[in-house]
Amino acid sequence: SQSVFIAPNGSRCSFYHYSQQNDILEGCELDMCWMDELVPYSFVETAEYRLITRRGKLLITATPVTGWSNVTADFMSNMKVVESKPASLLDQRKVHVKGCPAGHMPYVGECVREDSCVMFFRTEDNPFQPKAEMERVLKGETEAQKRCRAYGYVERSQAGYFPKFNKAHVIPHDSVPRTGLTYYMATDPAGARMWFALWIGVDKEGTHYVVNEFPDSDTYGFWAEHGEKPEGQMGEACKPCGWSLGEYKEAFLKIEDGLFISERLIDPRAGGTASQTQDGSETLIELLESEPNPLYFQAASGVSIDQGIAKINTLLAYDTEEPVSIVNKPSLFISDRCENLIRSMQNYTAAGGDKNRWKDPVDVLRYLCIHGLAYHGKERYP
């Protein structure tokens, strides 16, 4: 049958295996793709593009025996538990997963990704697997092993910096207010990679809206990708393109399209570093002020990374046990077009230190949040 069968209604089903190259899916137009067990992340990425034409569905089923993998990270990072069930194999007096009552484990999780969810199938719900036998096998095992084997749940070994970041912080771009915001911009320059930049609007209540990023994922691809190491690897958008200062300035002004920027911030080390020119020694900040298209930056605060992370978490905070409302909402929202920042918020940990590939977008957000942004008029959004 060449690993293919045709259903009575004419539907065609093909079987593949992970030892094949992921380009076996290229050219396919799929209504559904079902990946079972430990699927490599490259297959998931390829399959998602093959489902676009027919608005197809992707189903991944697996017991996460290898721990926190790239695939689990893509769906479970900052997941919000929306339904839980009692877990009879675990201590009923203990809270095992944040967001669940004592003695419960997640049943349905809401992903940060708009079009995805996670369901946890449990041993108790399997009519073909004797519960008593599972209890016998898991007797004496660690809590982590019980959570994985009996309830399909796994946690990453290193906690993310933004545990409260979830779907509520990501809003459709059309929901960003078109009036009543004062705008700020910040960038993190580098020679060995592309510069990263963010634009934030702040309203009278102090609510922060991240409205744009550069480079964006639609145009340039992802800033960072999941890799073999937890710190990730360089994505297409991060790779250097040999741009001049003039090209960066033109790109920034094109994104702003006449938007009045109250203040511009730049990484303090890169912005204050002097370089030799024909007219002597000039800093990057001074070079950016030159014609044509002068842009006026000031050095961002040099406070510690921990202080900046704490400030971002303060802006993200709200009562996650209650619905988002006028009286219960975070002070930081991110437009859904800022996918590189969103992915970094989900995946940034202490892994790799300064070499963590998810770090750069968060650094730029940090510069803005610790600056004390405030509304003071002079607004216009195109």
C-alpha positions as CSV (number, residue, x, y, z in Angstrom):
1,S,0.0,0.0,0.0
2,Q,3.1,2.2,0.1
3,S,2.0,3.5,3.6
4,V,-1.2,5.0,2.1
5,F,-4.9,4.1,2.4
6,I,-8.0,5.6,0.8
7,A,-11.1,5.9,2.9
8,P,-14.6,5.2,1.4
9,N,-15.3,8.9,1.1
10,G,-12.1,9.4,-1.0
11,S,-10.0,10.8,1.8
12,R,-6.3,9.9,1.5
13,C,-4.2,9.1,4.6
14,S,-0.4,8.8,4.4
15,F,2.0,7.5,7.0
16,Y,5.5,8.8,7.6
17,H,8.2,8.3,10.3
18,Y,10.5,10.7,12.0
19,S,13.7,9.1,10.6
20,Q,12.7,10.7,7.3
21,Q,13.7,14.2,6.4
22,N,11.1,16.8,7.3
23,D,10.9,18.0,3.7
24,I,8.8,15.0,2.9
25,L,5.9,17.2,3.9
26,E,6.8,20.0,1.5
27,G,4.3,20.5,-1.2
28,C,1.5,18.8,0.7
29,E,-1.9,20.5,1.3
30,L,-3.2,18.9,4.5
31,D,-6.6,18.9,6.2
32,M,-5.1,17.3,9.3
33,C,-1.7,16.2,10.6
34,W,-1.4,13.8,13.5
35,M,2.0,13.5,15.1
36,D,2.4,10.8,17.7
37,E,4.9,10.6,20.5
38,L,8.3,12.3,20.5
39,V,8.1,14.4,17.3
40,P,11.1,16.6,16.4
41,Y,10.3,20.3,16.5
42,S,11.4,20.7,12.8
43,F,8.5,18.4,11.8
44,V,6.0,20.6,13.7
45,E,7.3,23.8,12.1
46,T,7.0,22.2,8.6
47,A,3.6,20.8,9.2
48,E,2.1,24.1,10.3
49,Y,2.9,25.7,6.9
50,R,1.3,22.7,5.1
51,L,-2.0,23.2,6.9
52,I,-2.5,26.8,5.9
53,T,-4.2,26.4,2.5
54,R,-7.0,24.1,3.8
55,R,-7.1,25.7,7.3
56,G,-6.2,22.3,8.6
57,K,-5.7,21.0,12.2
58,L,-2.5,19.8,13.9
59,L,-2.8,17.1,16.6
60,I,0.2,16.1,18.7
61,T,-0.1,13.2,21.2
62,A,2.7,12.2,23.5
63,T,3.8,11.2,26.9
64,P,6.6,13.7,27.7
65,V,9.1,11.2,29.0
66,T,12.1,13.2,27.8
67,G,11.1,16.2,29.9
68,W,10.7,19.8,28.7
69,S,11.3,19.6,25.0
70,N,11.1,22.2,22.2
71,V,7.6,21.0,21.3
72,T,6.3,21.1,24.9
73,A,7.9,24.6,25.3
74,D,6.1,25.9,22.2
75,F,2.6,25.0,23.6
76,M,3.0,24.8,27.4
77,S,5.2,27.9,28.1
78,N,3.0,30.2,30.3
79,M,0.0,28.0,29.7
80,K,-3.0,28.9,31.8
81,V,-4.9,26.0,33.4
82,V,-8.6,26.5,32.7
83,E,-9.9,23.1,33.9
84,S,-8.5,20.5,36.3
85,K,-9.5,17.2,37.7
86,P,-8.7,15.2,40.9
87,A,-5.5,13.2,40.7
88,S,-6.0,10.2,43.0
89,L,-2.4,9.0,42.6
90,L,-1.0,12.2,44.2
91,D,-1.1,13.7,47.6
92,Q,-4.6,15.2,48.0
93,R,-3.4,17.9,50.4
94,K,-0.8,19.4,48.1
95,V,-1.0,21.9,45.2
96,H,0.9,20.1,42.5
97,V,0.6,22.6,39.7
98,K,0.0,26.4,40.0
99,G,-3.6,27.2,39.0
100,C,-5.0,23.9,40.2
101,P,-6.7,23.2,43.5
102,A,-5.0,20.9,46.0
103,G,-4.9,17.3,44.8
104,H,-5.8,18.2,41.2
105,M,-3.8,18.1,38.0
106,P,-4.5,20.1,34.8
107,Y,-7.1,18.7,32.3
108,V,-7.3,21.6,29.8
109,G,-4.6,24.3,29.3
110,E,-5.0,27.6,27.4
111,C,-1.9,28.4,25.4
112,V,-0.5,31.8,24.7
113,R,-0.8,30.9,21.0
114,E,-4.2,32.1,19.9
115,D,-5.1,28.9,18.0
116,S,-3.9,26.2,20.4
117,C,-4.8,24.3,23.6
118,V,-3.3,21.4,25.6
119,M,-5.4,18.5,26.9
120,F,-4.0,16.2,29.5
121,F,-5.3,12.6,29.2
122,R,-5.1,10.8,32.5
123,T,-4.7,7.2,33.5
124,E,-8.0,7.2,35.4
125,D,-9.8,8.1,32.2
126,N,-8.4,5.2,30.2
127,P,-10.8,2.3,30.3
128,F,-8.2,-0.1,28.8
129,Q,-5.5,0.5,31.4
130,P,-6.1,-1.0,34.9
131,K,-5.7,1.8,37.5
132,A,-4.5,-0.6,40.1
133,E,-1.6,-1.8,37.8
134,M,-0.5,1.8,37.2
135,E,-0.6,2.4,41.0
136,R,1.6,-0.6,41.4
137,V,4.1,0.4,38.8
138,L,4.4,4.0,40.0
139,K,4.7,3.1,43.7
140,G,7.8,4.6,45.1
141,E,8.4,6.8,42.0
142,T,9.0,10.5,42.3
143,E,6.2,13.1,42.2
144,A,7.6,14.3,38.8
145,Q,7.5,10.8,37.4
146,K,3.9,10.3,38.6
147,R,2.8,13.6,37.1
148,C,4.4,12.7,33.8
149,R,3.3,9.0,33.4
150,A,-0.2,9.2,35.0
151,Y,-1.2,12.8,34.1
152,G,0.9,13.8,31.0
153,Y,2.4,16.8,32.8
154,V,6.0,18.0,32.7
155,E,7.7,21.2,33.9
156,R,10.8,22.9,32.6
157,S,13.9,22.5,34.7
158,Q,14.6,26.2,34.8
159,A,11.7,28.5,35.5
160,G,10.9,31.4,33.1
161,Y,11.4,35.0,34.2
162,F,7.7,35.8,33.5
163,P,5.5,33.2,35.2
164,K,2.4,35.4,35.0
165,F,2.7,36.1,31.3
166,N,-0.3,34.5,29.5
167,K,-2.8,34.9,26.7
168,A,-4.5,37.8,28.5
169,H,-1.4,40.0,27.9
170,V,-1.6,39.5,24.1
171,I,-4.2,41.5,22.3
172,P,-5.3,41.9,18.7
173,H,-3.4,44.8,17.1
174,D,-6.8,46.4,16.2
175,S,-7.6,46.6,19.9
176,V,-4.6,48.9,20.6
177,P,-6.1,52.4,21.3
178,R,-5.7,54.8,18.4
179,T,-5.8,57.9,20.6
180,G,-4.8,58.8,24.1
181,L,-1.3,57.3,24.0
182,T,2.2,58.8,24.4
183,Y,4.8,56.9,22.4
184,Y,8.3,55.8,23.3
185,M,10.9,53.7,21.3
186,A,14.0,51.7,22.3
187,T,16.6,49.7,20.5
188,D,19.5,47.3,21.3
189,P,22.2,47.7,18.6
190,A,24.8,45.1,17.8
191,G,27.3,44.4,15.0
192,A,27.1,40.6,15.2
193,R,23.3,40.5,14.8
194,M,20.4,42.7,13.7
195,W,19.3,45.5,16.0
196,F,16.1,44.9,17.9
197,A,13.6,47.7,18.6
198,L,10.2,48.2,20.3
199,W,7.6,50.9,20.3
200,I,5.3,51.4,23.3
201,G,2.3,53.7,23.9
202,V,1.3,54.7,27.4
203,D,-2.2,56.0,28.4
204,K,-3.3,58.3,31.2
205,E,-3.8,55.3,33.5
206,G,-0.2,54.1,33.0
207,T,-1.2,51.1,30.9
208,H,1.6,50.2,28.5
209,Y,0.9,48.9,25.0
210,V,3.7,47.4,22.9
211,V,2.5,48.3,19.4
212,N,5.4,47.4,17.1
213,E,8.7,45.5,16.9
214,F,11.6,45.4,14.6
215,P,12.5,43.0,13.1
216,D,8.9,41.5,12.9
217,S,8.4,37.8,12.3
218,D,6.2,38.3,9.2
219,T,8.9,40.2,7.3
220,Y,12.1,38.8,8.8
221,G,11.3,35.5,10.5
222,F,11.7,34.5,14.1
223,W,14.4,36.2,16.3
224,A,15.1,33.0,18.2
225,E,14.3,29.3,17.6
226,H,14.2,26.3,19.9
227,G,17.4,24.4,19.7
228,E,19.2,21.5,21.4
229,K,20.1,23.7,24.3
230,P,17.6,25.5,26.6
231,E,19.0,28.9,25.7
232,G,17.7,28.5,22.1
233,Q,19.5,29.3,18.9
234,M,19.7,32.3,16.5
235,G,16.7,32.7,14.2
236,E,16.6,34.2,10.7
237,A,15.6,37.7,12.0
238,C,18.6,37.8,14.3
239,K,21.2,37.1,11.7
240,P,23.3,40.1,10.6
241,C,22.4,41.7,7.3
242,G,25.2,44.3,7.1
243,W,22.8,47.2,7.4
244,S,24.2,50.7,7.7
245,L,23.0,53.3,10.3
246,G,21.1,55.0,7.5
247,E,19.2,51.8,6.7
248,Y,18.2,51.2,10.3
249,K,17.0,54.8,10.6
250,E,15.0,54.5,7.5
251,A,13.4,51.2,8.7
252,F,12.5,52.8,12.1
253,L,10.9,55.9,10.5
254,K,9.0,53.7,8.0
255,I,7.5,51.8,10.9
256,E,6.6,55.0,12.7
257,D,5.0,56.6,9.7
258,G,4.8,60.1,11.2
259,L,4.2,58.9,14.8
260,F,5.4,61.4,17.4
261,I,8.0,59.7,19.6
262,S,8.3,61.3,23.0
263,E,11.7,59.7,23.8
264,R,14.1,57.2,22.3
265,L,16.3,54.9,24.4
266,I,19.3,52.9,23.4
267,D,21.4,50.2,25.2
268,P,23.8,52.3,27.4
269,R,26.9,50.4,26.5
270,A,26.4,50.3,22.8
271,G,25.1,53.8,22.6
272,G,27.9,55.3,24.6
273,T,30.8,53.5,22.9
274,A,33.0,55.8,20.8
275,S,34.1,54.9,17.3
276,Q,36.7,56.6,15.1
277,T,35.3,58.8,12.2
278,Q,36.8,61.3,9.8
279,D,35.8,64.0,12.3
280,G,37.3,62.3,15.3
281,S,35.7,60.1,17.9
282,E,31.9,59.9,18.0
283,T,29.5,57.7,20.0
284,L,26.7,55.7,18.4
285,I,24.2,58.2,19.9
286,E,26.0,61.1,18.2
287,L,26.2,59.2,14.9
288,L,22.4,58.5,14.9
289,E,21.8,62.3,15.3
290,S,23.6,63.0,12.0
291,E,21.8,63.9,8.8
292,P,19.9,62.6,7.0
293,N,17.0,61.4,9.2
294,P,18.5,62.4,12.5
295,L,17.2,60.4,15.4
296,Y,17.8,61.6,19.0
297,F,18.5,58.8,21.5
298,Q,19.4,58.8,25.2
299,A,21.1,56.0,27.0
300,A,18.8,53.7,28.8
301,S,19.2,53.1,32.6
302,G,22.0,50.9,33.5
303,V,20.2,49.3,36.5
304,S,20.6,45.5,37.0
305,I,18.8,43.0,34.8
306,D,17.0,41.7,38.0
307,Q,15.5,45.1,38.7
308,G,14.3,45.4,35.1
309,I,12.7,41.9,35.2
310,A,11.0,42.8,38.4
311,K,9.5,46.0,36.8
312,I,8.2,44.0,33.9
313,N,6.6,41.5,36.2
314,T,5.0,44.3,38.2
315,L,3.4,45.6,35.0
316,L,2.2,42.1,34.1
317,A,0.6,41.5,37.4
318,Y,-3.2,41.1,38.0
319,D,-5.4,38.6,39.7
320,T,-5.2,35.6,37.3
321,E,-7.9,33.8,39.3
322,E,-10.5,36.4,38.2
323,P,-11.5,37.5,34.7
324,V,-9.8,40.5,33.2
325,S,-11.9,43.6,33.7
326,I,-11.6,47.4,34.2
327,V,-10.7,46.8,37.8
328,N,-8.6,43.7,37.3
329,K,-6.2,44.0,34.4
330,P,-2.4,44.1,33.8
331,S,-0.6,47.3,33.0
332,L,1.3,45.8,30.1
333,F,-0.3,44.5,26.9
334,I,1.5,43.3,23.7
335,S,0.1,43.5,20.2
336,D,-0.2,40.2,18.5
337,R,1.9,41.4,15.7
338,C,4.9,41.5,18.0
339,E,5.5,37.8,17.8
340,N,9.2,37.8,18.4
341,L,8.7,39.6,21.8
342,I,5.9,37.3,22.7
343,R,8.0,34.2,22.0
344,S,10.9,35.7,24.1
345,M,8.6,36.4,27.0
346,Q,7.5,32.7,27.0
347,N,11.0,31.2,26.6
348,Y,13.5,33.5,28.3
349,T,15.2,31.8,31.3
350,A,18.6,32.1,33.0
351,A,19.9,29.3,30.7
352,G,23.1,30.4,28.8
353,G,23.4,33.8,30.6
354,D,24.2,36.5,28.1
355,K,24.2,34.0,25.3
356,N,20.5,33.2,25.7
357,R,18.9,33.9,22.3
358,W,15.5,34.9,23.8
359,K,17.2,37.7,25.8
360,D,17.5,40.6,23.3
361,P,13.8,41.5,22.9
362,V,13.3,41.3,26.6
363,D,16.3,43.6,27.1
364,V,14.6,46.3,25.0
365,L,11.4,45.9,26.9
366,R,13.3,46.2,30.1
367,Y,14.9,49.5,29.0
368,L,11.4,51.0,28.4
369,C,9.7,49.7,31.5
370,I,12.4,50.9,33.9
371,H,12.4,54.4,32.3
372,G,9.2,55.4,34.0
373,L,7.1,56.0,30.9
374,A,4.1,58.3,31.3
375,Y,1.4,59.9,29.3
376,H,1.8,63.6,28.5
377,G,-0.1,64.2,25.2
378,K,1.4,64.8,21.7
379,E,-0.1,61.7,20.3
380,R,-0.9,60.4,16.9
381,Y,-1.1,56.8,15.6
382,P,-1.4,56.3,11.9
